[in-house]
Amino acid sequence: IQQRTADLMLKNAEQTALAEFEKAALQYRTSLSMIALQEESKSIALENLTIITERLKQGQANSLEVRQAQVSYEG
């Protein structure tokens, strides 16, 4: 009985460890995806800021639009 109990406890510990590993791996993959999305967002915000700045130089945008683009890029 003690041997069977020990075997069950070991199996339970192994399953718990595997579940924790899978959870950590999923969190890691999710974090990598979020980083990629944030980098893409930052790139788009910079492109938008560049476009708005050029539009301001040509008199097609106002300072409020530039400020909004700056905040978007900084955020």
N, CA, C and O atoms as a Maestro MAE file, in Angstrom:
{
 s_m_m2io_version
 :::
 2.0.0
}

f_m_ct {
 s_m_title
 :::
 protein
 m_atom[300] {
  # First column is atom index #
  i_m_mmod_type
  r_m_x_coord
  r_m_y_coord
  r_m_z_coord
  i_m_residue_number
  s_m_chain_name
  s_m_pdb_residue_name
  s_m_pdb_atom_name
  i_m_atomic_number
  :::
  1 25 0.840 -1.199 0.000 1 A "ILE " " N  " 7
  2 3 0.000 0.000 0.000 1 A "ILE " " CA " 6
  3 2 0.876 1.250 0.000 1 A "ILE " " C  " 6
  4 15 0.593 2.211 -0.716 1 A "ILE " " O  " 8
  5 25 1.934 1.236 0.801 2 A "GLN " " N  " 7
  6 3 2.825 2.402 0.863 2 A "GLN " " CA " 6
  7 2 3.512 2.619 -0.483 2 A "GLN " " C  " 6
  8 15 3.676 3.754 -0.931 2 A "GLN " " O  " 8
  9 25 3.910 1.525 -1.120 3 A "GLN " " N  " 7
  10 3 4.555 1.650 -2.425 3 A "GLN " " CA " 6
  11 2 3.583 2.243 -3.450 3 A "GLN " " C  " 6
  12 15 3.955 3.125 -4.224 3 A "GLN " " O  " 8
  13 25 2.360 1.767 -3.453 4 A "ARG " " N  " 7
  14 3 1.329 2.274 -4.369 4 A "ARG " " CA " 6
  15 2 1.052 3.760 -4.083 4 A "ARG " " C  " 6
  16 15 0.904 4.554 -5.011 4 A "ARG " " O  " 8
  17 25 0.984 4.120 -2.825 5 A "THR " " N  " 7
  18 3 0.765 5.517 -2.442 5 A "THR " " CA " 6
  19 2 1.922 6.384 -2.932 5 A "THR " " C  " 6
  20 15 1.709 7.470 -3.472 5 A "THR " " O  " 8
  21 25 3.131 5.904 -2.744 6 A "ALA " " N  " 7
  22 3 4.319 6.642 -3.195 6 A "ALA " " CA " 6
  23 2 4.314 6.790 -4.713 6 A "ALA " " C  " 6
  24 15 4.638 7.858 -5.232 6 A "ALA " " O  " 8
  25 25 3.949 5.727 -5.427 7 A "ASP " " N  " 7
  26 3 3.879 5.790 -6.885 7 A "ASP " " CA " 6
  27 2 2.843 6.824 -7.334 7 A "ASP " " C  " 6
  28 15 3.097 7.598 -8.256 7 A "ASP " " O  " 8
  29 25 1.702 6.835 -6.697 8 A "LEU " " N  " 7
  30 3 0.651 7.797 -7.040 8 A "LEU " " CA " 6
  31 2 1.078 9.232 -6.746 8 A "LEU " " C  " 6
  32 15 0.790 10.148 -7.517 8 A "LEU " " O  " 8
  33 25 1.765 9.415 -5.627 9 A "MET " " N  " 7
  34 3 2.252 10.753 -5.273 9 A "MET " " CA " 6
  35 2 3.287 11.224 -6.291 9 A "MET " " C  " 6
  36 15 3.295 12.395 -6.672 9 A "MET " " O  " 8
  37 25 4.153 10.322 -6.730 10 A "LEU " " N  " 7
  38 3 5.163 10.672 -7.725 10 A "LEU " " CA " 6
  39 2 4.493 11.032 -9.048 10 A "LEU " " C  " 6
  40 15 4.850 12.029 -9.675 10 A "LEU " " O  " 8
  41 25 3.536 10.235 -9.468 11 A "LYS " " N  " 7
  42 3 2.821 10.511 -10.704 11 A "LYS " " CA " 6
  43 2 2.096 11.855 -10.623 11 A "LYS " " C  " 6
  44 15 2.090 12.621 -11.586 11 A "LYS " " O  " 8
  45 25 1.497 12.132 -9.492 12 A "ASN " " N  " 7
  46 3 0.816 13.411 -9.285 12 A "ASN " " CA " 6
  47 2 1.811 14.570 -9.370 12 A "ASN " " C  " 6
  48 15 1.521 15.595 -9.987 12 A "ASN " " O  " 8
  49 25 2.965 14.410 -8.761 13 A "ALA " " N  " 7
  50 3 3.996 15.455 -8.801 13 A "ALA " " CA " 6
  51 2 4.483 15.672 -10.238 13 A "ALA " " C  " 6
  52 15 4.703 16.811 -10.652 13 A "ALA " " O  " 8
  53 25 4.649 14.596 -10.990 14 A "GLU " " N  " 7
  54 3 5.080 14.704 -12.375 14 A "GLU " " CA " 6
  55 2 4.030 15.445 -13.207 14 A "GLU " " C  " 6
  56 15 4.372 16.305 -14.019 14 A "GLU " " O  " 8
  57 25 2.771 15.115 -13.005 15 A "GLN " " N  " 7
  58 3 1.695 15.773 -13.750 15 A "GLN " " CA " 6
  59 2 1.604 17.258 -13.392 15 A "GLN " " C  " 6
  60 15 1.368 18.104 -14.253 15 A "GLN " " O  " 8
  61 25 1.791 17.549 -12.130 16 A "THR " " N  " 7
  62 3 1.767 18.949 -11.687 16 A "THR " " CA " 6
  63 2 2.920 19.726 -12.322 16 A "THR " " C  " 6
  64 15 2.739 20.847 -12.798 16 A "THR " " O  " 8
  65 25 4.103 19.121 -12.322 17 A "ALA " " N  " 7
  66 3 5.272 19.772 -12.914 17 A "ALA " " CA " 6
  67 2 5.068 19.989 -14.410 17 A "ALA " " C  " 6
  68 15 5.400 21.052 -14.934 17 A "ALA " " O  " 8
  69 25 4.530 18.999 -15.091 18 A "LEU " " N  " 7
  70 3 4.276 19.122 -16.525 18 A "LEU " " CA " 6
  71 2 3.245 20.219 -16.801 18 A "LEU " " C  " 6
  72 15 3.409 21.000 -17.739 18 A "LEU " " O  " 8
  73 25 2.215 20.282 -16.012 19 A "ALA " " N  " 7
  74 3 1.194 21.319 -16.183 19 A "ALA " " CA " 6
  75 2 1.798 22.707 -15.970 19 A "ALA " " C  " 6
  76 15 1.489 23.635 -16.718 19 A "ALA " " O  " 8
  77 25 2.647 22.858 -14.968 20 A "GLU " " N  " 7
  78 3 3.300 24.145 -14.706 20 A "GLU " " CA " 6
  79 2 4.239 24.517 -15.852 20 A "GLU " " C  " 6
  80 15 4.325 25.680 -16.245 20 A "GLU " " O  " 8
  81 25 4.940 23.513 -16.381 21 A "PHE " " N  " 7
  82 3 5.825 23.771 -17.518 21 A "PHE " " CA " 6
  83 2 5.021 24.237 -18.726 21 A "PHE " " C  " 6
  84 15 5.395 25.210 -19.382 21 A "PHE " " O  " 8
  85 25 3.932 23.558 -19.022 22 A "GLU " " N  " 7
  86 3 3.094 23.932 -20.156 22 A "GLU " " CA " 6
  87 2 2.511 25.332 -19.972 22 A "GLU " " C  " 6
  88 15 2.414 26.102 -20.927 22 A "GLU " " O  " 8
  89 25 2.131 25.648 -18.754 23 A "LYS " " N  " 7
  90 3 1.602 26.987 -18.455 23 A "LYS " " CA " 6
  91 2 2.681 28.049 -18.689 23 A "LYS " " C  " 6
  92 15 2.406 29.092 -19.281 23 A "LYS " " O  " 8
  93 25 3.900 27.786 -18.228 24 A "ALA " " N  " 7
  94 3 5.002 28.735 -18.408 24 A "ALA " " CA " 6
  95 2 5.346 28.887 -19.893 24 A "ALA " " C  " 6
  96 15 5.627 29.994 -20.353 24 A "ALA " " O  " 8
  97 25 5.325 27.790 -20.638 25 A "ALA " " N  " 7
  98 3 5.615 27.847 -22.071 25 A "ALA " " CA " 6
  99 2 4.560 28.677 -22.794 25 A "ALA " " C  " 6
  100 15 4.892 29.461 -23.683 25 A "ALA " " O  " 8
  101 25 3.310 28.515 -22.427 26 A "LEU " " N  " 7
  102 3 2.232 29.294 -23.031 26 A "LEU " " CA " 6
  103 2 2.386 30.777 -22.708 26 A "LEU " " C  " 6
  104 15 2.207 31.625 -23.582 26 A "LEU " " O  " 8
  105 25 2.714 31.092 -21.465 27 A "GLN " " N  " 7
  106 3 2.923 32.489 -21.075 27 A "GLN " " CA " 6
  107 2 4.087 33.095 -21.848 27 A "GLN " " C  " 6
  108 15 4.036 34.257 -22.251 27 A "GLN " " O  " 8
  109 25 5.142 32.298 -22.052 28 A "TYR " " N  " 7
  110 3 6.304 32.769 -22.806 28 A "TYR " " CA " 6
  111 2 5.916 33.078 -24.256 28 A "TYR " " C  " 6
  112 15 6.271 34.134 -24.779 28 A "TYR " " O  " 8
  113 25 5.194 32.166 -24.903 29 A "ARG " " N  " 7
  114 3 4.767 32.382 -26.284 29 A "ARG " " CA " 6
  115 2 3.835 33.594 -26.377 29 A "ARG " " C  " 6
  116 15 3.919 34.375 -27.324 29 A "ARG " " O  " 8
  117 25 2.966 33.743 -25.407 30 A "THR " " N  " 7
  118 3 2.058 34.890 -25.386 30 A "THR " " CA " 6
  119 2 2.851 36.191 -25.246 30 A "THR " " C  " 6
  120 15 2.551 37.181 -25.914 30 A "THR " " O  " 8
  121 25 3.845 36.184 -24.390 31 A "SER " " N  " 7
  122 3 4.684 37.373 -24.205 31 A "SER " " CA " 6
  123 2 5.431 37.732 -25.485 31 A "SER " " C  " 6
  124 15 5.529 38.906 -25.841 31 A "SER " " O  " 8
  125 25 5.961 36.720 -26.177 32 A "LEU " " N  " 7
  126 3 6.649 36.985 -27.439 32 A "LEU " " CA " 6
  127 2 5.696 37.595 -28.462 32 A "LEU " " C  " 6
  128 15 6.070 38.510 -29.196 32 A "LEU " " O  " 8
  129 25 4.480 37.095 -28.509 33 A "SER " " N  " 7
  130 3 3.482 37.635 -29.438 33 A "SER " " CA " 6
  131 2 3.149 39.081 -29.088 33 A "SER " " C  " 6
  132 15 3.015 39.930 -29.970 33 A "SER " " O  " 8
  133 25 3.017 39.350 -27.804 34 A "MET " " N  " 7
  134 3 2.698 40.713 -27.366 34 A "MET " " CA " 6
  135 2 3.835 41.669 -27.700 34 A "MET " " C  " 6
  136 15 3.588 42.809 -28.095 34 A "MET " " O  " 8
  137 25 5.066 41.224 -27.549 35 A "ILE " " N  " 7
  138 3 6.219 42.067 -27.876 35 A "ILE " " CA " 6
  139 2 6.204 42.391 -29.365 35 A "ILE " " C  " 6
  140 15 6.422 43.538 -29.755 35 A "ILE " " O  " 8
  141 25 5.948 41.392 -30.192 36 A "ALA " " N  " 7
  142 3 5.899 41.622 -31.637 36 A "ALA " " CA " 6
  143 2 4.794 42.612 -31.994 36 A "ALA " " C  " 6
  144 15 4.999 43.490 -32.831 36 A "ALA " " O  " 8
  145 25 3.637 42.479 -31.373 37 A "LEU " " N  " 7
  146 3 2.534 43.402 -31.639 37 A "LEU " " CA " 6
  147 2 2.864 44.818 -31.189 37 A "LEU " " C  " 6
  148 15 2.523 45.785 -31.869 37 A "LEU " " O  " 8
  149 25 3.527 44.940 -30.041 38 A "GLN " " N  " 7
  150 3 3.902 46.259 -29.540 38 A "GLN " " CA " 6
  151 2 4.926 46.919 -30.458 38 A "GLN " " C  " 6
  152 15 4.866 48.124 -30.699 38 A "GLN " " O  " 8
  153 25 5.872 46.121 -30.973 39 A "GLU " " N  " 7
  154 3 6.867 46.675 -31.890 39 A "GLU " " CA " 6
  155 2 6.205 47.138 -33.182 39 A "GLU " " C  " 6
  156 15 6.551 48.191 -33.716 39 A "GLU " " O  " 8
  157 25 5.257 46.354 -33.682 40 A "GLU " " N  " 7
  158 3 4.528 46.734 -34.890 40 A "GLU " " CA " 6
  159 2 3.716 48.008 -34.652 40 A "GLU " " C  " 6
  160 15 3.677 48.899 -35.500 40 A "GLU " " O  " 8
  161 25 3.079 48.078 -33.506 41 A "SER " " N  " 7
  162 3 2.288 49.254 -33.160 41 A "SER " " CA " 6
  163 2 3.170 50.493 -33.076 41 A "SER " " C  " 6
  164 15 2.795 51.560 -33.562 41 A "SER " " O  " 8
  165 25 4.330 50.353 -32.467 42 A "LYS " " N  " 7
  166 3 5.261 51.476 -32.333 42 A "LYS " " CA " 6
  167 2 5.731 51.941 -33.708 42 A "LYS " " C  " 6
  168 15 5.854 53.141 -33.954 42 A "LYS " " O  " 8
  169 25 5.992 50.992 -34.598 43 A "SER " " N  " 7
  170 3 6.420 51.323 -35.957 43 A "SER " " CA " 6
  171 2 5.327 52.074 -36.711 43 A "SER " " C  " 6
  172 15 5.607 53.050 -37.408 43 A "SER " " O  " 8
  173 25 4.102 51.630 -36.575 44 A "ILE " " N  " 7
  174 3 2.975 52.294 -37.227 44 A "ILE " " CA " 6
  175 2 2.779 53.699 -36.657 44 A "ILE " " C  " 6
  176 15 2.507 54.641 -37.400 44 A "ILE " " O  " 8
  177 25 2.918 53.834 -35.348 45 A "ALA " " N  " 7
  178 3 2.762 55.146 -34.709 45 A "ALA " " CA " 6
  179 2 3.850 56.111 -35.192 45 A "ALA " " C  " 6
  180 15 3.581 57.294 -35.399 45 A "ALA " " O  " 8
  181 25 5.072 55.613 -35.373 46 A "LEU " " N  " 7
  182 3 6.149 56.468 -35.874 46 A "LEU " " CA " 6
  183 2 5.876 56.880 -37.316 46 A "LEU " " C  " 6
  184 15 6.101 58.030 -37.691 46 A "LEU " " O  " 8
  185 25 5.394 55.947 -38.116 47 A "GLU " " N  " 7
  186 3 5.049 56.266 -39.500 47 A "GLU " " CA " 6
  187 2 3.947 57.322 -39.538 47 A "GLU " " C  " 6
  188 15 3.999 58.255 -40.339 47 A "GLU " " O  " 8
  189 25 2.964 57.171 -38.680 48 A "ASN " " N  " 7
  190 3 1.874 58.142 -38.600 48 A "ASN " " CA " 6
  191 2 2.400 59.515 -38.180 48 A "ASN " " C  " 6
  192 15 2.004 60.534 -38.746 48 A "ASN " " O  " 8
  193 25 3.277 59.541 -37.204 49 A "LEU " " N  " 7
  194 3 3.855 60.811 -36.751 49 A "LEU " " CA " 6
  195 2 4.632 61.486 -37.881 49 A "LEU " " C  " 6
  196 15 4.556 62.701 -38.059 49 A "LEU " " O  " 8
  197 25 5.368 60.698 -38.629 50 A "THR " " N  " 7
  198 3 6.133 61.245 -39.755 50 A "THR " " CA " 6
  199 2 5.197 61.847 -40.802 50 A "THR " " C  " 6
  200 15 5.442 62.941 -41.310 50 A "THR " " O  " 8
  201 25 4.132 61.126 -41.117 51 A "ILE " " N  " 7
  202 3 3.164 61.612 -42.107 51 A "ILE " " CA " 6
  203 2 2.485 62.895 -41.629 51 A "ILE " " C  " 6
  204 15 2.358 63.856 -42.388 51 A "ILE " " O  " 8
  205 25 2.053 62.906 -40.375 52 A "ILE " " N  " 7
  206 3 1.383 64.100 -39.830 52 A "ILE " " CA " 6
  207 2 2.334 65.287 -39.801 52 A "ILE " " C  " 6
  208 15 1.928 66.412 -40.094 52 A "ILE " " O  " 8
  209 25 3.581 65.051 -39.455 53 A "THR " " N  " 7
  210 3 4.571 66.135 -39.427 53 A "THR " " CA " 6
  211 2 4.754 66.728 -40.821 53 A "THR " " C  " 6
  212 15 4.825 67.946 -40.984 53 A "THR " " O  " 8
  213 25 4.829 65.865 -41.811 54 A "GLU " " N  " 7
  214 3 4.948 66.344 -43.192 54 A "GLU " " CA " 6
  215 2 3.701 67.111 -43.618 54 A "GLU " " C  " 6
  216 15 3.792 68.132 -44.300 54 A "GLU " " O  " 8
  217 25 2.541 66.612 -43.212 55 A "ARG " " N  " 7
  218 3 1.289 67.310 -43.530 55 A "ARG " " CA " 6
  219 2 1.260 68.689 -42.867 55 A "ARG " " C  " 6
  220 15 0.761 69.654 -43.445 55 A "ARG " " O  " 8
  221 25 1.804 68.770 -41.641 56 A "LEU " " N  " 7
  222 3 1.862 70.063 -40.947 56 A "LEU " " CA " 6
  223 2 2.740 71.039 -41.728 56 A "LEU " " C  " 6
  224 15 2.394 72.210 -41.889 56 A "LEU " " O  " 8
  225 25 3.883 70.542 -42.213 57 A "LYS " " N  " 7
  226 3 4.794 71.394 -42.988 57 A "LYS " " CA " 6
  227 2 4.122 71.926 -44.256 57 A "LYS " " C  " 6
  228 15 4.419 73.027 -44.719 57 A "LYS " " O  " 8
  229 25 3.211 71.119 -44.806 58 A "GLN " " N  " 7
  230 3 2.518 71.515 -46.034 58 A "GLN " " CA " 6
  231 2 1.224 72.274 -45.740 58 A "GLN " " C  " 6
  232 15 0.505 72.658 -46.662 58 A "GLN " " O  " 8
  233 25 0.933 72.488 -44.469 59 A "GLY " " N  " 7
  234 3 -0.248 73.232 -44.085 59 A "GLY " " CA " 6
  235 2 -1.532 72.412 -44.161 59 A "GLY " " C  " 6
  236 15 -2.625 72.976 -44.196 59 A "GLY " " O  " 8
  237 25 -1.410 71.096 -44.185 60 A "GLN " " N  " 7
  238 3 -2.572 70.224 -44.288 60 A "GLN " " CA " 6
  239 2 -2.965 69.590 -42.953 60 A "GLN " " C  " 6
  240 15 -3.923 68.819 -42.891 60 A "GLN " " O  " 8
  241 25 -2.245 69.904 -41.910 61 A "ALA " " N  " 7
  242 3 -2.550 69.373 -40.576 61 A "ALA " " CA " 6
  243 2 -2.338 70.487 -39.569 61 A "ALA " " C  " 6
  244 15 -1.700 71.498 -39.862 61 A "ALA " " O  " 8
  245 25 -2.887 70.285 -38.370 62 A "ASN " " N  " 7
  246 3 -2.708 71.295 -37.331 62 A "ASN " " CA " 6
  247 2 -1.892 70.715 -36.176 62 A "ASN " " C  " 6
  248 15 -1.587 69.523 -36.141 62 A "ASN " " O  " 8
  249 25 -1.555 71.578 -35.249 63 A "SER " " N  " 7
  250 3 -0.689 71.166 -34.144 63 A "SER " " CA " 6
  251 2 -1.360 70.125 -33.246 63 A "SER " " C  " 6
  252 15 -0.675 69.310 -32.628 63 A "SER " " O  " 8
  253 25 -2.693 70.146 -33.169 64 A "LEU " " N  " 7
  254 3 -3.400 69.151 -32.366 64 A "LEU " " CA " 6
  255 2 -3.196 67.753 -32.948 64 A "LEU " " C  " 6
  256 15 -2.972 66.798 -32.204 64 A "LEU " " O  " 8
  257 25 -3.271 67.628 -34.272 65 A "GLU " " N  " 7
  258 3 -3.041 66.331 -34.909 65 A "GLU " " CA " 6
  259 2 -1.616 65.837 -34.667 65 A "GLU " " C  " 6
  260 15 -1.388 64.650 -34.433 65 A "GLU " " O  " 8
  261 25 -0.668 66.762 -34.726 66 A "VAL " " N  " 7
  262 3 0.729 66.400 -34.459 66 A "VAL " " CA " 6
  263 2 0.874 65.932 -33.018 66 A "VAL " " C  " 6
  264 15 1.531 64.927 -32.747 66 A "VAL " " O  " 8
  265 25 0.269 66.650 -32.113 67 A "ARG " " N  " 7
  266 3 0.360 66.276 -30.694 67 A "ARG " " CA " 6
  267 2 -0.260 64.905 -30.446 67 A "ARG " " C  " 6
  268 15 0.294 64.098 -29.700 67 A "ARG " " O  " 8
  269 25 -1.398 64.643 -31.063 68 A "GLN " " N  " 7
  270 3 -2.035 63.336 -30.915 68 A "GLN " " CA " 6
  271 2 -1.137 62.222 -31.454 68 A "GLN " " C  " 6
  272 15 -1.041 61.151 -30.855 68 A "GLN " " O  " 8
  273 25 -0.483 62.479 -32.584 69 A "ALA " " N  " 7
  274 3 0.442 61.493 -33.154 69 A "ALA " " CA " 6
  275 2 1.646 61.283 -32.235 69 A "ALA " " C  " 6
  276 15 2.129 60.161 -32.084 69 A "ALA " " O  " 8
  277 25 2.133 62.373 -31.620 70 A "GLN " " N  " 7
  278 3 3.254 62.257 -30.690 70 A "GLN " " CA " 6
  279 2 2.862 61.416 -29.467 70 A "GLN " " C  " 6
  280 15 3.620 60.549 -29.031 70 A "GLN " " O  " 8
  281 25 1.697 61.677 -28.935 71 A "VAL " " N  " 7
  282 3 1.224 60.931 -27.760 71 A "VAL " " CA " 6
  283 2 1.066 59.459 -28.105 71 A "VAL " " C  " 6
  284 15 1.419 58.585 -27.313 71 A "VAL " " O  " 8
  285 25 0.533 59.191 -29.291 72 A "SER " " N  " 7
  286 3 0.356 57.809 -29.735 72 A "SER " " CA " 6
  287 2 1.713 57.111 -29.843 72 A "SER " " C  " 6
  288 15 1.856 55.953 -29.450 72 A "SER " " O  " 8
  289 25 2.691 57.813 -30.371 73 A "TYR " " N  " 7
  290 3 4.042 57.234 -30.513 73 A "TYR " " CA " 6
  291 2 4.703 57.025 -29.160 73 A "TYR " " C  " 6
  292 15 5.353 56.003 -28.942 73 A "TYR " " O  " 8
  293 25 4.549 57.970 -28.255 74 A "GLU " " N  " 7
  294 3 5.173 57.876 -26.940 74 A "GLU " " CA " 6
  295 2 4.508 56.829 -26.057 74 A "GLU " " C  " 6
  296 15 5.160 56.200 -25.224 74 A "GLU " " O  " 8
  297 25 3.205 56.648 -26.247 75 A "GLY " " N  " 7
  298 3 2.419 55.764 -25.397 75 A "GLY " " CA " 6
  299 2 2.714 54.344 -25.655 75 A "GLY " " C  " 6
  300 15 2.131 53.467 -25.017 75 A "GLY " " O  " 8
  :::
 }
 m_bond[299] {
  # First column is bond index #
  i_m_from
  i_m_to
  i_m_order
  :::
  1 1 2 1
  2 2 3 1
  3 3 4 2
  4 3 5 1
  5 5 6 1
  6 6 7 1
  7 7 8 2
  8 7 9 1
  9 9 10 1
  10 10 11 1
  11 11 12 2
  12 11 13 1
  13 13 14 1
  14 14 15 1
  15 15 16 2
  16 15 17 1
  17 17 18 1
  18 18 19 1
  19 19 20 2
  20 19 21 1
  21 21 22 1
  22 22 23 1
  23 23 24 2
  24 23 25 1
  25 25 26 1
  26 26 27 1
  27 27 28 2
  28 27 29 1
  29 29 30 1
  30 30 31 1
  31 31 32 2
  32 31 33 1
  33 33 34 1
  34 34 35 1
  35 35 36 2
  36 35 37 1
  37 37 38 1
  38 38 39 1
  39 39 40 2
  40 39 41 1
  41 41 42 1
  42 42 43 1
  43 43 44 2
  44 43 45 1
  45 45 46 1
  46 46 47 1
  47 47 48 2
  48 47 49 1
  49 49 50 1
  50 50 51 1
  51 51 52 2
  52 51 53 1
  53 53 54 1
  54 54 55 1
  55 55 56 2
  56 55 57 1
  57 57 58 1
  58 58 59 1
  59 59 60 2
  60 59 61 1
  61 61 62 1
  62 62 63 1
  63 63 64 2
  64 63 65 1
  65 65 66 1
  66 66 67 1
  67 67 68 2
  68 67 69 1
  69 69 70 1
  70 70 71 1
  71 71 72 2
  72 71 73 1
  73 73 74 1
  74 74 75 1
  75 75 76 2
  76 75 77 1
  77 77 78 1
  78 78 79 1
  79 79 80 2
  80 79 81 1
  81 81 82 1
  82 82 83 1
  83 83 84 2
  84 83 85 1
  85 85 86 1
  86 86 87 1
  87 87 88 2
  88 87 89 1
  89 89 90 1
  90 90 91 1
  91 91 92 2
  92 91 93 1
  93 93 94 1
  94 94 95 1
  95 95 96 2
  96 95 97 1
  97 97 98 1
  98 98 99 1
  99 99 100 2
  100 99 101 1
  101 101 102 1
  102 102 103 1
  103 103 104 2
  104 103 105 1
  105 105 106 1
  106 106 107 1
  107 107 108 2
  108 107 109 1
  109 109 110 1
  110 110 111 1
  111 111 112 2
  112 111 113 1
  113 113 114 1
  114 114 115 1
  115 115 116 2
  116 115 117 1
  117 117 118 1
  118 118 119 1
  119 119 120 2
  120 119 121 1
  121 121 122 1
  122 122 123 1
  123 123 124 2
  124 123 125 1
  125 125 126 1
  126 126 127 1
  127 127 128 2
  128 127 129 1
  129 129 130 1
  130 130 131 1
  131 131 132 2
  132 131 133 1
  133 133 134 1
  134 134 135 1
  135 135 136 2
  136 135 137 1
  137 137 138 1
  138 138 139 1
  139 139 140 2
  140 139 141 1
  141 141 142 1
  142 142 143 1
  143 143 144 2
  144 143 145 1
  145 145 146 1
  146 146 147 1
  147 147 148 2
  148 147 149 1
  149 149 150 1
  150 150 151 1
  151 151 152 2
  152 151 153 1
  153 153 154 1
  154 154 155 1
  155 155 156 2
  156 155 157 1
  157 157 158 1
  158 158 159 1
  159 159 160 2
  160 159 161 1
  161 161 162 1
  162 162 163 1
  163 163 164 2
  164 163 165 1
  165 165 166 1
  166 166 167 1
  167 167 168 2
  168 167 169 1
  169 169 170 1
  170 170 171 1
  171 171 172 2
  172 171 173 1
  173 173 174 1
  174 174 175 1
  175 175 176 2
  176 175 177 1
  177 177 178 1
  178 178 179 1
  179 179 180 2
  180 179 181 1
  181 181 182 1
  182 182 183 1
  183 183 184 2
  184 183 185 1
  185 185 186 1
  186 186 187 1
  187 187 188 2
  188 187 189 1
  189 189 190 1
  190 190 191 1
  191 191 192 2
  192 191 193 1
  193 193 194 1
  194 194 195 1
  195 195 196 2
  196 195 197 1
  197 197 198 1
  198 198 199 1
  199 199 200 2
  200 199 201 1
  201 201 202 1
  202 202 203 1
  203 203 204 2
  204 203 205 1
  205 205 206 1
  206 206 207 1
  207 207 208 2
  208 207 209 1
  209 209 210 1
  210 210 211 1
  211 211 212 2
  212 211 213 1
  213 213 214 1
  214 214 215 1
  215 215 216 2
  216 215 217 1
  217 217 218 1
  218 218 219 1
  219 219 220 2
  220 219 221 1
  221 221 222 1
  222 222 223 1
  223 223 224 2
  224 223 225 1
  225 225 226 1
  226 226 227 1
  227 227 228 2
  228 227 229 1
  229 229 230 1
  230 230 231 1
  231 231 232 2
  232 231 233 1
  233 233 234 1
  234 234 235 1
  235 235 236 2
  236 235 237 1
  237 237 238 1
  238 238 239 1
  239 239 240 2
  240 239 241 1
  241 241 242 1
  242 242 243 1
  243 243 244 2
  244 243 245 1
  245 245 246 1
  246 246 247 1
  247 247 248 2
  248 247 249 1
  249 249 250 1
  250 250 251 1
  251 251 252 2
  252 251 253 1
  253 253 254 1
  254 254 255 1
  255 255 256 2
  256 255 257 1
  257 257 258 1
  258 258 259 1
  259 259 260 2
  260 259 261 1
  261 261 262 1
  262 262 263 1
  263 263 264 2
  264 263 265 1
  265 265 266 1
  266 266 267 1
  267 267 268 2
  268 267 269 1
  269 269 270 1
  270 270 271 1
  271 271 272 2
  272 271 273 1
  273 273 274 1
  274 274 275 1
  275 275 276 2
  276 275 277 1
  277 277 278 1
  278 278 279 1
  279 279 280 2
  280 279 281 1
  281 281 282 1
  282 282 283 1
  283 283 284 2
  284 283 285 1
  285 285 286 1
  286 286 287 1
  287 287 288 2
  288 287 289 1
  289 289 290 1
  290 290 291 1
  291 291 292 2
  292 291 293 1
  293 293 294 1
  294 294 295 1
  295 295 296 2
  296 295 297 1
  297 297 298 1
  298 298 299 1
  299 299 300 2
  :::
 }
}
